[in-house]
Amino acid sequence: MRRVLVIKLGYSETLDNALSLTTSLGDVLRTTVILHFLKNDYIEWLVDKEAVPLLENNKYIRKLWIYSPNNLRLLKKKRFDVIINLEKSPDICLFLDCLTVKEYFGFRVDNINDRTHKYFGNKNRLIKLSYDLNKRKKNKDCWQKILARSLGRKWSGQPYILGYRPKSKIKYDIGFNWTTSNKWSNKAWPKDYWHELGDLIQKKYSISWQQGLNSLYEYIDWINSCRLIITADTLGLHLSLVLRKRVIALFGPTSWREIYFYNLGSFLIPKASYRCIPCLKPYCDKKKQCMEYISPIEVKHRIEQEFKKIR
């Protein structure tokens, strides 16, 4: 049995070159798709404490390491057969040079070309998309397929894996997953649009506004209590998919092509003449941002289509 260390803290999104100390929880959750390729191995995972609820009790992960100076010191004493590092932080990449490993996939320091980090593995598509915005804009493959190929594997529709089992039961027809992180505030659909949508559909459907803002467990339970989730490209989208909920996803600055919906929903994109969509940038200098070009009436019509599939 191989010993495998997966490093995915969430500080850098796998296909985004920016670094942040705000944990990208959705990126951590969707990385669990690689566990299908490692299920016969002894897997350990280094992660930020904020993302622990997404990984604990996962049947494929034998040990979770919370990112801390002390745990890094302990990891330096261990030997691994495989390391998969999906963090671009120079500190993480330098730390990994101290570990003994037989096979390495992921980002690491490249002293020869004087780059901060470089991707090593059977395929280098991942690094090309991470560092070349134009290539990423043209990409038509979903994220799971790109990641699997970068590990030398073939993705064939495997889902994310969530260890936590929700305690809630269905209570609402529709959940409004209206918030977005500060990291990508331009993903947000205007709040007055949410209210307008609520006015349009409240007589026909029971609606719940996002709950569990201070607890991931409560948040997961809330999503599980809804039949359909309306959301931007956030953690709520990925949790809805892993919980097998119907989804309507609203996209603007990020790429809908990178999301695989597992036949559970659909997406809407702005009806705007902006050539920059998707810009793949967390900021916008336009007076009217692209998400404002998705109208509440469009979402209402899509809800009606989705509920025909539910009922």
C-alpha positions in Angstrom: 0.0 0.0 0.0 1.5 3.4 -1.0 1.6 6.2 1.4 0.2 9.4 -0.3 0.3 12.9 1.0 -2.3 15.3 -0.6 -1.7 19.0 0.0 -4.7 21.2 -0.6 -5.2 24.0 1.9 -7.4 26.2 -0.2 -5.1 29.2 -0.1 -4.7 29.1 -3.9 -7.3 27.8 -6.3 -5.9 25.1 -8.5 -6.6 26.9 -11.8 -6.0 30.4 -10.5 -2.6 32.0 -10.1 -3.6 34.3 -7.2 -2.6 33.5 -3.6 -4.8 34.3 -0.5 -5.1 33.4 3.1 -8.8 33.2 2.6 -9.6 29.5 2.3 -11.3 28.5 -1.0 -13.5 25.9 0.5 -15.1 24.9 -2.8 -11.7 24.2 -4.3 -10.9 21.9 -1.4 -14.2 20.0 -1.7 -13.9 19.4 -5.5 -10.3 18.2 -5.1 -11.8 15.1 -3.3 -12.5 13.7 -6.7 -8.9 12.5 -6.8 -9.6 10.1 -3.9 -11.3 7.8 -6.4 -7.9 7.2 -8.0 -6.1 6.7 -4.7 -8.7 4.5 -2.8 -6.2 1.6 -2.5 -3.6 3.8 -0.9 -2.9 5.1 2.6 -3.9 8.8 2.2 -2.9 11.7 4.4 -4.1 15.2 3.7 -2.7 18.6 4.8 -5.5 21.2 4.9 -6.4 24.5 6.5 -8.5 24.2 9.7 -11.4 26.1 8.1 -11.9 23.3 5.5 -11.7 20.4 8.0 -15.5 19.8 8.1 -15.3 19.1 4.3 -12.7 16.3 4.7 -13.2 14.7 8.2 -14.9 11.2 8.3 -14.0 10.7 4.6 -13.6 7.0 4.3 -10.5 7.3 2.0 -8.5 9.7 4.2 -6.6 8.0 6.9 -5.2 11.1 8.6 -5.9 14.8 8.4 -3.1 17.2 9.1 -4.1 20.8 10.0 -1.7 23.3 8.6 0.5 24.6 11.4 4.3 25.0 12.0 4.3 22.0 14.4 2.6 19.7 11.9 5.0 20.7 9.2 7.9 19.7 11.5 6.2 16.4 12.1 5.7 15.8 8.4 9.3 16.4 7.7 10.1 13.2 9.6 7.8 11.1 7.4 8.4 9.3 4.1 5.8 9.2 1.4 5.6 7.2 -1.9 3.5 9.9 -3.6 3.0 13.6 -2.9 0.3 15.6 -4.7 0.7 19.3 -4.0 -2.1 21.6 -5.3 -0.9 24.7 -3.4 1.2 27.3 -5.2 2.5 29.1 -2.0 6.3 29.4 -2.2 6.5 28.5 1.5 4.7 25.2 0.8 6.7 24.4 -2.2 10.0 25.1 -0.3 8.8 22.9 2.6 8.1 20.0 0.2 11.8 20.0 -0.9 12.5 18.8 2.6 10.4 15.7 2.3 11.5 12.3 1.0 9.2 11.1 -1.8 9.4 8.6 -4.7 6.8 10.2 -7.0 5.7 13.9 -7.1 2.7 15.6 -8.7 1.9 19.2 -8.3 3.5 22.6 -7.8 7.0 23.0 -6.5 10.0 25.4 -6.7 11.8 25.4 -10.0 15.3 26.9 -9.4 16.5 26.2 -12.9 14.1 28.6 -14.6 13.9 30.9 -11.6 10.2 30.6 -11.3 8.3 30.6 -8.0 6.7 27.2 -8.7 6.2 24.8 -11.6 4.0 21.8 -12.2 5.6 18.4 -12.5 3.8 15.3 -13.4 2.8 13.1 -16.3 0.9 16.0 -17.9 1.5 19.7 -17.7 -1.9 21.0 -18.8 -2.6 22.1 -15.3 0.2 24.6 -15.1 -0.5 25.9 -18.6 -4.1 26.8 -17.6 -2.9 28.1 -14.2 -0.5 30.6 -15.7 -2.0 31.5 -19.1 -5.3 33.3 -18.8 -6.0 33.1 -22.5 -5.6 29.3 -22.6 -7.9 29.0 -19.6 -10.6 31.1 -21.3 -10.5 28.8 -24.3 -10.5 25.6 -22.2 -13.6 23.5 -22.7 -12.8 20.7 -20.3 -14.3 20.5 -16.8 -12.0 20.8 -13.8 -12.3 17.1 -12.8 -11.0 16.0 -16.2 -8.1 18.5 -16.1 -7.0 17.4 -12.7 -7.3 13.7 -13.4 -5.3 14.0 -16.6 -2.6 15.9 -14.7 -2.2 12.9 -12.4 -2.0 10.6 -15.3 -5.5 9.3 -14.8 -8.8 9.2 -16.7 -11.8 10.8 -15.2 -15.0 9.0 -16.0 -17.7 11.0 -14.1 -16.6 10.3 -10.5 -18.2 12.7 -8.0 -16.8 14.7 -5.1 -16.7 12.8 -1.8 -18.1 14.4 1.4 -17.6 12.6 4.8 -20.2 14.5 6.7 -23.7 13.1 6.7 -26.4 15.8 6.9 -28.9 15.5 9.7 -31.6 17.6 8.0 -34.6 16.6 6.0 -36.3 18.3 3.0 -38.1 21.4 4.3 -38.0 23.9 1.4 -38.6 23.9 -2.4 -35.8 26.5 -3.1 -32.7 27.7 -1.3 -31.3 31.1 -2.1 -27.5 30.7 -1.7 -27.0 34.4 -2.1 -23.6 35.2 -0.5 -20.1 35.0 -2.1 -16.7 35.3 -0.5 -14.8 38.5 -0.4 -12.2 36.8 -2.5 -14.5 36.9 -5.6 -17.1 39.5 -4.7 -17.9 40.1 -8.4 -19.4 36.6 -8.6 -22.4 37.9 -6.6 -25.8 38.4 -8.1 -27.3 41.7 -6.9 -29.2 41.4 -3.7 -32.2 43.3 -5.0 -32.4 40.8 -7.8 -32.7 38.0 -5.2 -35.6 39.9 -3.6 -37.2 40.5 -6.9 -37.0 36.8 -7.7 -38.5 36.0 -4.3 -41.4 38.2 -5.1 -41.9 36.4 -8.4 -42.0 32.9 -7.1 -43.1 33.0 -3.4 -46.7 32.2 -4.1 -45.7 28.9 -5.8 -42.6 27.7 -4.0 -41.4 27.7 -0.4 -38.1 29.7 -0.2 -35.3 29.7 2.3 -32.5 32.3 2.4 -29.0 31.0 3.1 -28.5 29.6 6.6 -25.4 28.4 8.4 -23.2 31.4 7.7 -21.1 30.7 10.8 -20.9 26.9 10.7 -20.1 24.6 7.8 -22.1 21.8 9.4 -25.2 24.0 9.6 -24.6 25.2 6.1 -24.4 21.7 4.7 -27.6 20.8 6.6 -29.3 23.8 5.2 -28.4 22.9 1.6 -29.6 19.4 2.3 -33.0 20.8 3.4 -33.8 22.3 0.0 -34.9 20.6 -3.2 -33.3 23.1 -5.5 -30.4 25.6 -4.9 -29.9 28.8 -6.7 -26.3 29.9 -6.4 -23.3 31.7 -7.9 -20.1 29.8 -8.5 -19.3 29.2 -4.8 -18.9 26.4 -2.3 -22.7 26.1 -2.2 -22.6 25.0 -5.9 -20.2 22.2 -5.1 -22.0 21.1 -1.9 -25.3 21.0 -3.8 -23.8 18.7 -6.4 -22.2 16.3 -3.8 -25.6 16.3 -2.0 -27.4 15.5 -5.2 -29.6 18.6 -5.3 -31.0 20.3 -8.3 -29.0 23.4 -9.1 -29.3 26.6 -11.0 -25.9 28.2 -11.2 -25.3 31.9 -12.1 -22.0 32.5 -13.9 -20.3 35.8 -14.9 -16.6 36.3 -14.2 -15.8 32.6 -13.8 -16.1 29.8 -16.4 -19.2 27.5 -16.5 -17.2 25.2 -18.7 -15.0 24.1 -15.8 -18.1 22.9 -13.8 -19.6 19.4 -14.4 -23.2 19.3 -13.2 -23.6 15.5 -13.0 -27.0 15.9 -14.7 -28.2 17.7 -11.6 -28.9 21.2 -13.0 -28.0 24.0 -15.4 -26.4 27.4 -15.5 -27.3 30.9 -16.7 -24.8 33.4 -18.1 -25.2 37.1 -18.7 -26.9 38.3 -21.9 -24.3 41.1 -22.3 -22.1 42.2 -25.2 -19.0 42.1 -23.0 -16.2 40.3 -24.8 -14.5 39.7 -21.4 -17.0 37.1 -20.2 -15.6 35.1 -18.5 -12.8 37.4 -17.4 -11.5 35.0 -14.7 -10.6 37.9 -12.6 -11.9 38.7 -9.0 -12.5 42.4 -9.8 -14.3 44.5 -12.4 -14.0 48.1 -13.4 -17.2 48.3 -15.5 -20.0 50.5 -14.3 -22.5 47.7 -14.8 -21.0 44.3 -13.9 -21.8 41.2 -15.9 -23.9 39.5 -13.2 -26.4 42.3 -13.5 -27.3 41.1 -17.0 -28.9 37.9 -15.6 -32.5 38.9 -14.9 -34.8 37.6 -12.2 -37.4 36.6 -14.8 -34.8 34.4 -16.5 -34.1 32.6 -13.3 -37.8 32.2 -12.7 -38.3 30.5 -16.0 -35.4 28.2 -15.3 -36.8 27.3 -11.9 -40.0 26.2 -13.6 -38.0 24.0 -16.0 -36.0 22.5 -13.2 -39.1 21.6 -11.1 -40.6 19.7 -14.0 -37.6 17.4 -13.6 -38.0 17.2 -9.8 -41.7 16.3 -10.0 
